[in-house]
Amino acid sequence: MIGRTLLSNYGGPALAVTLLEPGIARIRFAPTGAFAPRRSWSPVAPDDAFDRPPATVASGDGSVEVSSDQLTVRAERDAGRVTVLDRASGQVLVSDGADGGPAWDPATGAATWTRRMPPEVHYFGLGERTDLLDKRGRRHTFWNTDRFEGTGPGTDELYKSIPFYLAMDGAGRCHGVYLNNTHRTVFDLTDERGERLAITVDGGELDQYILAGPRPADVVARYTALTGRMSLPPRWALGYHHSRFGYDSAERFRRVAARLRADLIPTDVLYLDIDVLHSHRDFTWDPERFPDPAGLIRALREQGFKTVLVIDPGVAYQPEGGYDVFTEGEQRGYFLCEGDHLLLRYVWPGLCAFPDFLRDDVRDWWAGWHDGLIASGVRGLENDMNEPSMRDRPIWDPQARRVDPPPETPHGPPHERATHAEVHNIYANAENLATSEALRRNRPGERPLLLSRAGFAGLQRHAASWTGDNASFWEHLEMSVPQVLNLGLCGLAFVGADIGGFFADAGPELLARWYQLGAFYPLARANNNKGCADQEPWVWGERIEAVCRRALELRYRLLPYLYTVFEEAARTGSPVLRPLLYHYGDDSSARLRHDQALVGADLMIAPVLRPGRTARDVYLPEGRWYDLRTGAVADGPADVLTDAPLDAEIPVYARGGAIIPFGPDQAFVDERTLDPLTLAVYPDRHDRAGGALYEDDGISVDGAASTTRYEYRDGTVTARRSGGYAPGRRRVVVRVPGRPERVRYEDSASWELAM
């Protein structure tokens, strides 16, 4: 033992075991025997940030054990094989078995850790994937990739790499494994016959964090304690976002904004994609099509819209001058180089250079270029194409191929030099550091909104995200559910998929069904590509527009509940949209459901994901469930067949035992105060219920906040508010099934109301 770390040397390679918390064990294998110092850009908090628990060490026949109150890690003396056990239950969480453990190739620097994959264990998370909820039986590569050719079920490398999984056994008991390595990595879960799981890295250490359960919430809380949690976004960011690559003039933006308001489509955010830029060059405005950007943004703001501007990391190569971003960056040596010249590849502006975001001075310089954009009224930013996306010839050339920088390309300052092979996956996270700093610096005291297409573990600390360039296909609608659910398990709570699909053309039924589902994505944004058919809610006539409108109206009425769930996510790391296994993992019928989801703990959605369907099977887990549409009550566990015609809302169920806060209809968030506040009480089988409402001013970083807790028992509703935020005078409407509606005309900090 050295301090609280158990070290074992195997004649060159070395193993280190550290207990960071009672439920977190760090197990590092260094093929060279030398453990690398922590990088400044590491997604993981340093070891000394944790209050390490008391540990006991015991030696046995051929092994040594180190234990906390919760975990025991056993390491074999001669082979480096490891077993991790839960001390309370004796359950084996991780076992290398007799023929597993670490191995390495000195010639290539690659290393592999092989362990048992018990047949009853299912694996969830693993970042951005297009297959079903359970990741078992597939090979998963982690290398951020712009899928310019499109994606589909089974696509492997995608925009985000998050090497973390949550494993759940047949009894619903969980543990997690996070691999802290940014090189290209493969998690191979295909060896069903041998029941082996293999983790391979192209370079660096096998640096694993084993996270105890037993509940999914325990694992996710520990994972986000390591990699960070999202900050609570501004409340307006929970509204509907409307985007299109192809809104190519200020006049078109004005027309779309006017139509959204005239047709009563609740909307908060409009996106200014790279059409607004002069020749697609960052930090410019097209002087002909957008001659007065500040005036346009001001006009949109007066209608209740916030604007988000899209930025790509590729800086147009303009050696002849006239583009200060390139000139300044080149003169200061801020761009990546290959050999003794700039690394140049093609993106939207043509040939581009790429900033070295691993350098503090480059990030500070890049943040400064955002000042003028934010001064013009832009309220949020989207970092796109930051895998980083590159082509070997002009982007519209049909022969253009996706390329990466050479693996030996240097990044970072001289004292912390790294190669592209090591930092490719972290490039977007580093860019996000710069952009989030720009937003905070220019709007101090306000919560920023930043989106990033690409990222690595820890992305959630600075940015929300979406699932990249999907397509207007039914299979993409369906696969978006497990995509968003698994990303949520990986700490990325504020995430969604492009409603309607980005590539191709959405027909009327698909568009309507996507709005019905997308209204429940944490990030509810519609988006589609230049050259594709229009996909605004009104393009297929009043019937389809009415479906889209009703879906968004329900989201806006649910904003008090959603905002409360978002606050929980920011505080605990929990997902906003959750797989059923998150709360019902001990139910084998719920565990692998990929076509239903929980919104927080108290609402469950069952979207229609196939064409031509007017009904669907819904699984109700244990407990009482209320159909929000009809008020019908059913008890689970049970499968029920429910009507789901296109013109009605999708099946949404409230959990018996919940109190759900609703707000009024609004054209945009905070158009009206929360008056009336409606409390919908859904008693359980014992005629009891409880709920909470989180409130603040919706924008301040350190403003006052309060949480009101509601309880229903013996026919009486009670409320108790704690915290410094005091809402204004308002009505409270209380609804309990089977009882007359009651109205309270003063929402004081403490009250009770007999029903």
Buried (B, 14 or more C-beta within 10 A) or exposed (E): EEEBBBBBEBEEBBBBBBBBBBBBBBBBBBBEEEBEEEBEBBBBBEBEEBEBBEBEEEEEEEBBBBBBBBBBBBBBBEBBBBBBBBBEEEBBBBBBBEEBBBBBEEEEBBBBBBBBBEEEBBBBBBBBBBBBBBBBEBEBBBBBBBBBEBBBEEBBBBBBBBBBBBBBBBEBBBBBBBBBBBBBBBBBBBBEEEEBBBBBBBBBBBBBBBBBBBBBBBBBBBBBBBBBBBBBBBBBBBBBBBBBBBBBBBEBBBEBBEEBBEBBBBBBBBBBBBBBBBEBBBBBBBEEBBEEBEEBBEBBEEBBBBBBBBBBBBBBBBEEEEBEBBBBBBEEEBBBBBEEEBBBBBBBBBBBBBBBBBBEEBBEBBBBBBEBBBEBBBBBBBBBBBBBBBBEBEBEEEEBEBEBBEBEBBBBBEEEEBBBBBBBBBBBBBBBBBBBBBBBBBBEEBBBBBBBBBBBBBBBBBBBBBBBBBBBBBBBBBBBBBBBBBBBBBBBBBBBBBBBBBBBBBBBBBBBBBBBBBBBBBBBBBBBBEEBEBBBBBBBEEEBBBBBBBBBBBBBBBBBBBBBBBBBBBEBBBBBBBBBBBBBBBBEBBBBBBBBBBBBBBBBBBBBBEEEEEEBEBBBBBBBBBBBBEEEBBEBEEEBEBEBEBEBBBBBBBBBBBBBBBBBEBBBBBBEEBBBBBBBBBBBEEEBBBBBBBBBEBBEBEBEBBBBBBBBEEEEBBBEBEBEBEBEEBBBBBBBEEEEEBEBEEBEEEBEBEB
